Amino acid sequence: MTTAVILFAHGARDPEWARPLRQVQAALSEAQPAIHYALCFLEFMQPDLQQAAAECIAAGASRIVVVPLFIAQGGHLKRELPEMLAQLRSAWPQAEFALTGPVGEHALVIQAMARAVREMAGT
């Protein structure tokens, strides 16, 4: 089974907003070149989730893990994303789609943010 990872972000009208997310995608791809990492957006930017899933399927993925690059779980992740995943499962029944929690709720990210705040604030 070939696994791909979709980094699912909110999106913004300002293209510079996505720069750090593209850096995350590049770092992951560099560290694990055998895994296809796709970055997509809920709104305002492209590609969207459907396009990213199609890209992963075309790259040979049979298992796709969607990782929300959100700080916390709100309405988009509680309501919209499960509906979008249901559509993907219907469009590609041969593939397995898995969903993680938001990256911002992971203990490592919480610790990194706390460390960054201390460094930025000089405390």
PyMOL commands that set and color helices and strands:
alter all, ss='L'
color gray80, all
select helices_A, chain A and resi 15-31+49-58+75-91+103-105+107-121
alter helices_A, ss='H'
color red, helices_A
select strands_A, chain A and resi 3-9+36-41+63-68+96-99
alter strands_A, ss='S'
color yellow, strands_A
deselect
rebuild
show_as cartoon
